[in-house]
Every structure is written in C-alpha cells, then in structure tokens.
Amino acid sequence: MASMNAFPSDPTADLAAAEAARERLTRSLRLPSWFHSLLGAAIAVQVATAAYGIEEQSGEGLLLVGAGCLVFLAVALTLLARFRRLNGVRVAGFASRAVLGTSSRSSWVHLAAMGAAIWAAFEGQPWLVGLAAVAGGAGYAACSRLWWQEYLRDPASRARAESRAVLAMGAVTIVVALVVLVAYR
C-alpha cells in the first residue's frame, strides 16, 4: 500500500518548525489591559477582608472572608476569560502561577501580607491593615508580572501548572481552617 506522503518527513525539520511556531505564538501573546493592576487590587481586597474577618471571629467575620475570596475569584475568572478571548489560547501554568499565585514568590508575598494584615487587625491598627493589603496586592502583581516575563523568555520551562486536584485540596484546606477558626473562638 502506497504511503499518502510521497516524501518521508524529516524529524529534525518537523521539530524546528514546531519550535518556530511556538516562538511565533509566544511573541504574539498579549495580556488584557489593566491585568496586573486588577489582580493586585483583588488581592488587596481579599487580604483586608480576610484580616478583618479573622479578627472578628464570628459568623459575620467568616462572611467577610468569603466576600473577599469571591471578589478575588470574580476578578481572576474575568481576567482569565479576557486573556483567552484576546489570544484564543490557554497557556499552561498561566492560571495557576500568574493568576492564582501558586508560584513560590506569589505564595510568600501573599502569606506575608496576610500575616501582617491579620496582626494589624488584632492590634486595632486599620491603617496598617490597609498598608499590608496594598503592599500585598502590589507584591502579588509584581510576582505575576515576573512570571509572565519569564514565560515569554522561556515558555517550555514555565509551562507547568498544579493539577486541579492539588488546587481543590488547597481551597478545601483553607475553608476548613476558617470554619474551625470561627467555630472554636
């Protein structure tokens, strides 16, 4: 039976063509307008509401924590939808690393901002809560920007993402911890 392709494919040329196509795609990717600013603002709101909600240690406090998380989730989903609409593709690692903050840098910045804001809330220092929240949002946005720049330089090494199961387990752990915190105050 005759092959449909009269000329055998050259694997080296095929790989080079695939690499060139990936580089063209990577260079054409664009972030939606105000991407990092909106992400940073959403984190600032989430940090501040979490700090006051945890300090409150009541059902209303838990609602405040949830409201901040919903603000962040709404902004994150909107930014991801805008990215997909703008570029027509999904980028591996983008949602988890650049938006959801699973990179080491983003995680440390978020943890430090949360710690400082919660401490300030318990100390009755609202200006410090605001400062910690804004600094956390700015730092988180900067971490996201750094990840994006690194991705554009080397997409192959940055195209890693946590599995949905790992992300879901993290979310469940946070919710359980908040419920326990409020229930056993």
N, C-alpha and C positions, 0 to 999 in steps of 0.2 A: 504494500500500500504506500503510495507516494505521500511524502510529507506536505502539509499545507504551506510550509515555509520552504522555499527552494534554497534559501541561503541559511546556513546554521547561524544561530545567534552567538555573538561574542560576549561572554560573561563580563569581561573587563569593561567593554564599551557600554553594556547594559548598566553596570554599577555606576560608571561615570555619568551616564545620562540621568540615572535616578538621583545621584548626588547633586547634579546641576539643577534638576527640577526642585529638589528640596531647598537648595540655596535661593533659587528664584522665589519660591513660596515664602520662605522666611523673610527675605528682604521686602516682600510686598505686604507683610502683616502690619496692621495698624491698631492702636488702642483707641477705644472710643474717647471722645472729648471728656475732659474732667475725670478721667478714670481714677487716677491716684488721689485726687482731691476728695472725690466722693467716697472712696474706700477709706481714706483716713478719717473723714468726718463720721462715717458709720461706726468705725472702731471707737472714736472718741465718745460717741453717744452710748455705745454698748458698755464701755469701761465705766463711764459716770453712772449710768443707771444700775449697773451691777454693784458698784461700790455702795450706793445709797440703798439698794435693795437688800444687800447682805447686811449692812449696818442696821437696817430696820428690823430684821429677824422676825418677820411676820408673814402672813399670807399676802398682805399688800406688797411687802418687800419682794416676795417671790414673783408677784405680777410685774413689778417694776423691772426685775431682772429679765423676765420673759419678754417684756416690751422692748428692752434694749436689744435682746437677741433677735427679735422679729425685725427691728429696724435694720440691723446688720444683714440678716438673711434676705430681706427685700432688696436692699442695695446690691448685695452680692449677686443675686439672681438676675437683677436688671442689668448689671454690668456684664455678666456672662452672656446674656441674651443679645445685648448690644454688640459685644465682641463677635459673636457668631454671625449676626446679621451683617456686620461690617466686612468680615473676612470670608465668610462662607465655610469656615473650617473650625474644628476643635483642635486645640493644641494640648498634647499630653502634658500633664503637670501644671498647666496654667490655672485651672480651677482650684486645685488643692494647694499649690505652692504660692501663687501670686495673689489669689483672692482669699482663700480660706486660711492662709497663714500657717501651713504645716511645715514650712522651711524652718530650720533651726533659728535663724535670725529673727523671723517674724514671731516665732513662739516665745523666744526670750524677751523680745520687746513687749509683747502683749502681757506676758507674765509679770514683768517689772512694772508696767503701767497699772495692771490690776492690783498688784500688791501695794503700790504707793497710794492709789486711789482709795482702796479699802481702808488702809491705815489712816489716811486723812479723814475719811468719813467717820470712823470710830473716834477720832480725836476732835471732831466737830470743826474741821477746817475746810469749808466748802471751796475756798479759793485754791487750796492745794488739790482737792479732788478735780477741779476743773483743769488745773495745770497738768496734773498727771494724765488726765484723759486726753487733753490736746497733745501733750508730748507723746503719749502712746499712739495716738492716731497718726501723727506726723512720722513717728518712727516706723510704724507698720507700713505706711505708704512708701516710705523710703526703702524698706526691705522689699516690697513688691516691685518697686522700680529697679532695684538692683537685680532681682531675679529675672526680670524682663530683659534687661540689658545683657545679662549673662546668657540667657536663652538665645537672644539674637546673635551673639558671638559664636555659640556652640550648641545648637539645638539638640544634637544627639545625646550629649551628656546631661542635659537639663530636662529632657522629656521623660521624667519619671513622676509617678503620682502614687499616692497611697490608694489602697483598694477602698472600695465603698464600704466594705465590712469594717475596716480599721476606722474610717471616719465615723461610721454609725456607732461603733463602740465608744469612741471618744465623746460623741454627743450624749449617749446614754449615761456615761460616767459622770459627765457634768450635771445632767439633770438630776440624777440620783443624789449626787453630792449636795446640790442646792436644796432638794427636798429634805434630806437628812439635817442639813444646817438649820432650816426653818423649823422642822418638827422637834428638834431637840435643843432648842434655845434655852 
